[in-house]
């Protein structure tokens, strides 16, 4: 995916001519729905935005819903990337936007889509996609993609929030159980997937299933994009140990490694060092790659204070539409702060109880993800939280350095 951007061409961004020179043209004729389904299944293509949902199942569900209703579906690229610790989708939209557009248009052509939208939240990614669209011939067959900028919030990327925002409704989770594959953008069956997923589709369509599988694990073929320490985007084959990737970037596992971003899971240093970039292996550890953010916590920053900072930010970023978000997450953040300020064993127990109370009860997955982040921090940094809780206000003795990246605003 990042071919041509590794210094060999000197290009900071691949325009259309550079994109075609590096990647070649998309397959001609473009694959139909059956062929695209077969490709997605043969490569085990998964969503790269968090849930790792099989792309073929999404494709099949949208086609089935469109046929049942007798309508043309929509295709939506989720380029919102509200995860502050992840830059991979921004990197693709800024540096290789044509690869993303190729994937979206391949899917749209296979489905006969009436609409193709790219949802973004940043002015630079909006400008890059607009520039890429302007480079493409106006006579390109099929639906012409449009890029739309939405509010830059953590929950904007939730599927119903994104589909609603692109349809000029508030970009907030609907709280309804209807899937966007049945009713998404403008009520149409909608194939909605992450920026990297569509880029991966474009690569797989060019290489074919056999060529795509030349990299990575046999059961999880291909490569994936990771953001390391909130600042370095790296493409790696699956199966490589996290410790090796961190070392390559001049980093180590520090006090622990957060895998999957702020809805993710903390791993202890030794566990993280040998954990492979593998969906199956990480699942055995109770973790997932999520949005592809990998954050080692440096040894000179306070784990309790860093966790409180992020928990408070997650509480502010909720949609404010259900009890777990309106009441539960702010209470969880403040009870965690009480632990950091010497609240004793009762404060620790209150955090665990609150996390259990909010999980599984929200209108979307935000409360679950926030609770998972907090609980795994308590498990990995047990000694540090205990030192803070039991009356020693200095706790671990380390300052809070803001090692976990957050957008500007109150800490």
N, C-alpha and C positions, 0 to 999 in steps of 0.2 A: 504493500500500500504506500509506503514511503519511498519507493524507488524514485530516483531522480532528485531526491531531496537530501541525499546523504553526503553532499559535497562533490560528487562525481561530475555533476553538471554545473555547479555553482548557482543553481536556481533556488531562490527563496520561495517561489510559488510557480506552479506549473500552469501556464495558460493553456489554451486549447491545443496549439501547435506542439508545445512541449509535452503535454499530456499524451497526445497521440504518438509522439516520437518515443516516449518511454514505455507506454503501456500497449500501444497499438490500438486499432479501432475495436469497438464492440463486435461481437459475432454477427455475421450476416449469413442468412436471415436471422433476426433475433429469435430467441427460443419462445415457443408458445407456453401456455400455462402448464401443460403436462411435462414438457422438457425442463422448465424451470423448477417445478416440484421435484422432479427426479434429481436434478443437480443439488438442490437444497438438502434433500435427504441423503444423497451419496456423500456430501461433504459435512453432514451433520451441522449445518449452519445454524447458529443460535443468535438470539438478540444479544447485543453487546452494551446495553444500557443499564443492566442491573439484574433482570430476572432470568436471563439466559433461556428464554422461551424458544422452542424450535421454530425456525422461520417457515419451514414447510407446513406446519400446522396452522400458522397464521394465514399463509397463502391459501391453503385449502378452505379454511373457514370463511375467508372473504369471498372466494369464488362461489362457494355454496350459498352464502347469504345473498349475493348479487343475483345469482340464477333464480333463487326462490322468490325474490322480490321483483325480478325483471328490471333491474336498474344497473347502471354502470357504476362501479365502485370508485373509491378515491385512494390515493397513495400519499402518505405523510412521512416526511423525514423529520425525526426528532433531533434537532440540533440545539436544544435548549441548554443542556449540560449545566444544570443548577448545582451540581456537586463542586464545591470550591476547590477540592483537592485534585480534580480531574481536568486535564487540558487536551485530552486526545481528540475529542470531536472538534474542538476549536482548531487544533492543528490541521485536521483534515479539511475543514471548511476554509481555512485561510490558505493552506499550502497546496491542497489537491482537491479543489471543489469539483472538478469534472469527473473524478472517479466516483464521488458520491452521487452526482447527477446521473451518471451512466447507470448505476445500480437502481436508482429510483425509476428511471425511464425504462429499464429492462422489465422491472416488475409491473409498471404501468402498462407497457405494451402487451405483456402476457395476459393481464387481467382485462384489457380494454378499458382502462380507467378514464373517467371523465375529468378528474382533478388530480393534480400533483402539487403538493405544497411542501415547502421547507420552512419549518418553524425554528426561529433563532431568538436569542435574547440580547445579543451584543451588536453594537453598530458596526464593528469591524467585520464580523462574520456575515452580517447582512450585506455590507458593501462588497465583500468578496464573492458571495453567491450571485449578487446582481451583476457583477462584472463578468462572471463566468457565463451566466445566461445570455448576456449581451454578445458574447463571443460566438455563440452557437447560431447556426443558420436559422432564419425565421421560418423556413419551410420544414423544419424538423417534424417528422410525422408524430401523431398522437397528441396527447394533452401537453400544453406548454406549462412547465413548472412556474410557480410563483413563490417568492420568499416573503415571509411575514415576520416582523419583529414583535415579540411579546414581552410582558414584564419579566424582569430578571429576578426570579424567585426560585427557591428550591423545589417547590411543588409544581411549577409550571410544566415540568417534563412528565408528570403523571398523565397517562394516556387520555383520560377523559378531560383533564384540564387543558392539554395541548389541543385536542380536537375542538373543544369548545372555544378556546381562544382564537384559533385559526378561523372559526366560523363567526367571529365578532361577538361571542359571548364572553363573560368573565373567565379568565384562565385559571379556574379552580376545579379541583376534583368534584365530580357530580355527586358522589356518594351513592349512586345507583349501581345495581348489579349488572346493567347492560354492558356488554363488551363492545369496544369500538369496531370489532370485526363484523358486528351486526348493525350498529348504528353509531357512526363516528362523525366525521366532518360533514356538516350540513345534513345529518341524518343518514348519510350513505354508508354502506359497508366500507370499512377503511382498513387498509394495510398500513399500520403504523409501526415503524421500527427506528432504531437508533442510527445515527450518522455512520458509525463504523460498520454496522450490519450491511448497509447498502454498498459501502465501499468494498466489503468482503465479497458481496454478491457479484459486483463488477469484476473483481479479480478472478473469482471462481468461474465466471462465464467465459473469460478469456483462456484460462488454463485448462478447464475441464476438471472433472473430479479427480482423475489420476494425477494430473500436474499439481493440483491444489494440495493433494495429500503427500507430496514429496517433502513437505516441511511438517514438523509437529509429530504428535503421537498418533499411532494407528487408529485409536478410538476417538481421538479429538484432533483431527487433522488441521493443518494450517497454522497461521500466526495470530497474534493478538496484540493490541496496543495497550500499553500501561503508562500511567503517569506516576513517576517515582518522586517522592518527597515534595509533591506539589509543584515541581518545576521542570522535570525532564520527561519528555515523551519518548518512548522506546518501543520498537516493534520486535517481538520475540516469538520464536516457535513455541508451541505448547510443550510442556515437559521439562523446561529449564528450571532449576531451583531458584527461588527468590533471592537467596543469599548471593548467588553468582551474578544476578542482574544488578543488585545493589552495589556489589563490589566493583562491577564494571563502571558504574557511575560515581565511584569514589565515596560510596556510602556503606554503612553496615546496619545490622539489625537493632542497634542501640538498646534501649530498655524494653522494646517490644515493637511489633509492626502491626499497624492497622491495615487490614486487607479489605478492599471493597468500598472505601470511603466512609462517610459519616452515617451510613446505614449498614456499615460492615462490622467486622469482628476483629478484635485484637488477638494476636498470636504472641506467645512468649518467644524470646530471641532465638533459642535453640530450635524451637518448632518452626519458626519462620525461615530460618537459615536453610533448612532442607526441604521445606514445602515446595512442591513443584507448581508451576503455572499449569494447573490442570483442574478442570471442573470437578472431576470425580475425587481426586486426592484432597482438594480443599474441602469438599463436602464431608469427608471423613473427619476433618478437623473442626467441623461446625462452621466453616467459612465459605465464602464465594468471592470471585473476582468483582462482582457487582459492576460498578462503573469503571473498573480498571484502575482505581487509585490505590497505590501502595505507599503507606506513610510510616517510615521508621521514626520512633520518638528518640531524639538525641538524649544523651545521658545527662546533660546539664540542665534539663527542664523538668518541672514538677508534673508528674502524671496526673495527680488529683486536680491541680489548677487547670491543666490543659483540657481535661475531660469536662470540667465545669464550664469553661469558655464555650466549648462546642455544644454542650447540652443546652445552654442558654440560647445560643444561636438557633439551634434546631427548634426550640420552643417558639421563638419569634417567627420562624419561617413556616409555621403551620398555616393551613387554609382557614383555621378558625371556624370550622363548620360542625365539629362534633365534640362531645365531652372530653375524650382523651386528648384532643389537640387544645381546646380552649382552657381546660382545667388541669388535665393530667400532665402534659409536658412541662408547663411552667412550674408545677409543683415538684415534678421530678428533678428539674434543674436546681431549684432552691433547696430541696432536701439533700441533693448532692453537694451543694455549696456548704450546707450545714456540717456535713461530714468533713469537708476540707478545713473548716474553721473550728474543729474540735468538738463536734456534737456527740461523741461517744458511740457506744455500741447500738444504742437505740436509733441514732441517725442512720447508721449503716443498714439496719433492718428496715427502716422506713423507705430507703431507696429501693431495696429489693422488692418490698411489697408494692411500691408505686409502679415499678417497672412491670411487675406481673399484672397489675391492674389495668394498665393502658394497652398491653399487647393483645392483639387480636380483636380489639373493640372499636377501632377507628373506621372512618368512612373511606380511608385509603391506607396504604402501607406505611405512611410516615410515622405514626406512633410505634409501630412494630420495629422499624429500623432504628429509631432513636433509643428505644429500650434495649435493643440488641447491642448497640454501641456502648451504652452505660454499663450493662451487666457484664459484658466481656472485659471492660476496663477494670471493674471490681475484681474479676477473676485473675487477670494477668498482673495487676499492680496491687495485689492483696496487702503486701507489707506497707506500701506507701499510703494506701487509704487507712490502714489501721493506725499508722503513726500519726496521721492527721486527726483521726476520729477520737483517739484516746487522750485528749487534753493537751496535746503538744501542738500549739498553733503553728510553729515552724514546720511541723510535719517532717517531710523528707529533707528539709533544709535547702531545697533548690528553688530558684525563682521560677515564675511562670514567664517563659520567653516568647510565647505566641508561636511555638514551633508548628502547631497545626494550623494551616492557612485558613483564614476566614475573610470574607469581603470587608471593606471598611465599614465601621459602625461601632456601636457600643459593645464592649467586651463582656 
